[in-house]
Every structure is written in structure tokens, then in C-alpha cells.
Amino acid sequence: MTTFSIGVPNYGATFATRGWSGLVTLAQQIEAAGFDRLIVVDHVVMGPNTDEYQWGTFPVPPEAPWCEPLTVLAAIAPATTRLRLSTGILIAPLRPAALLAKTVATLDVLSGGRLDLGVGTGWQREEYDAMGLPFEARGRLLTETVAACRALWEQSPASFSSESVSFDGIWCAPVPAQERLPVWFSGTLNERVLRRIIDLGDGWIPIMGATIDQIADGANRLRSAWRDAGRSGEPQVQIPLPIARGDDRRVDLDATMARVPQLVEAGATDVQAMMQVFVRGDELDRAPEILGEIADAFARADPRR
């Protein structure tokens, strides 16, 4: 069965008109509608150069509020029971490894083992400058941060040594409720990203703007490397849902969902929709109805269901 995720803006003003605590109610509605996973995103600080964003127009101005994603998920966790909680993505290198390991494990325990940690390097130099970190080393910092977290989650006591983080004979409890906490790495599937997923991860979030053919090629390479490494199960691959629109520019739900079999054929184990594409800020009263229609349409379209 293909899982169906929905990204919820934890930034800007679209869904904050009734206060940010409304995200908790929205999460309950998403769960009731039948979605499998809720995703929130990350920026710690914003610099003025949002024009350097490579994937279209940045959605909000630099001064817009941006709620910290792990804190948002911690608020949602006790208000839901089944919905998986995910970051897509968390800029992991901006957090000290030991503190990140503690925060993530605590959230996984409080949610009853429902956390999927999507991580990446981010694109904004100013965030690394604000944390006193070298932007040019962001890839290495990501690898070392997640590797250190794995050590703290899976060893007791834990020891780890790298250029950016080292410790010896320490404990970090609680550990995650899941036997293996899923970590999904984002980015173009070059050799570095592929190696991160095989060595440390469980899934791949393709770079924004990747074509279906590029994702299908990457998914095939990932599955092959996964088998060669002796990993059990299969790697997870998250593909964004392409949106079809009618002549009035409104979303054509049937035409949009007709694309789901193609995504599954390309290797998707999870399909991600974006909340703001389907629900406007002035339509929150209708959110349960709209969400139910979207989830039902996906269930009908998914060839694995």
C-alpha cells in the first residue's frame, strides 16, 4: 500500500488566522480524513536573500513567522493516535547532534513511535552563519550529525568520533520507541546522498523540481544499492503529487489523482500533497470535507490499495 502524506504550512499566515494552536485541530482533521502522515518544514532563521531560492518564488517574506517543526509535532502528538509525524525537511546540521538525538527520541516516545525524520542541508547560507557553522561543510555536517544520532539511539553507552562531533561512553535516554527510527534524506541522488541513505537512512525525498523520469531512475539505483548492501525491506521514496488544474485554475481532483499510478510505477512508496494547494486560508471551516474528498480520491487511485 502506498502511503499518502500531506504537508501543512507551519509558516506564514495562511493557516494561522485562528492562532497557531489551530494546527493541532487541523492535524486531527487530517487524521480523521484518512491521511497516513503529516509533514512540516524547517527554517531556523531567515536572511534577506530569498531570491536565491532555486525552486520558484519563496512562499513567504523573510519576516514571516516560521514555527519550529519538532515543537509543532510535539504539540500534535498527544492530540492524534494513528497519524505519522514527519519533517520534510529538518535542517539537521543546525542542531547539536546530542540535543537533536534527545529531542527526536523524546518526540518518538511521546508519540508512541510515530516519527519519521526527514533531513537535509537546506539552501540558505545565513542560517549556517547564524549558528557559527561553515556553509561549505553542510553535507559533511549532515552526515556526521545523523551518524552521531544513530550512535546515541542504538548504543548504550554510546561512543562516536568525527570532525564535528565526538563523545565517548555516554548515555542518551530515552531512546526512540521504534526499534529503528526512520530517517529520510533529501536531495539529488548523487553518490553522497545515496551513501547517506544506505549507511544511515531509510528513505529518499527527491529534490524539488525533479522529473518523474529522474525520480524513477534514482529509485531504481537506490533499490539496487540497498540490496547490494544487504539491507532488509525496501527503501522509502516520497514523490510529490503533480497538480492538474482546470480552465478556471482550480485543482482538478480527478485528473490530479489519475497521475498516482504513474508515481507508483516510478517507485513511490509515499505520495505527498500540499495542504495549501487544496485548502485556502478562508476555507478552514470546510477543511474536514475537502480533506476527506482528497484522501478518498487517493485511495481509489492507488493501485496498491
Salt bridges, closest charged atoms under 4 A:
ASP36 OD2 - ARG305 NH2 3.11
ASP42 OD2 - ARG95 NH1 2.56
GLU68 OE2 - ARG95 NH2 2.78
ASP116 OD2 - ARG37 NE 2.79
ASP116 OD2 - ARG84 NE 2.79
GLU127 OE1 - HIS43 ND1 2.81
GLU136 OE2 - ARG125 NH1 2.89
GLU144 OE1 - ARG140 NH1 3.24
GLU154 OE2 - ARG150 NH1 3.55
GLU154 OE2 - ARG180 NH1 3.83
GLU163 OE1 - ARG140 NE 3.64
ASP199 OD1 - ARG195 NH2 3.15
ASP202 OD2 - ARG150 NH2 2.80
ASP202 OD1 - ARG180 NE 2.59
ASP202 OD1 - ARG231 NH2 3.46
ASP217 OD2 - ARG221 NE 3.57
ASP270 OD1 - ARG37 NH1 2.73
ASP282 OD1 - ARG280 NE 3.09
GLU283 OE2 - ARG250 NH2 3.59
GLU283 OE2 - ARG280 NH2 3.53
GLU283 OE2 - ARG286 NH1 3.76
ASP285 OD1 - ARG18 NH2 2.71
GLU289 OE2 - ARG286 NH2 3.53
ASP302 OD2 - ARG305 NE 3.19
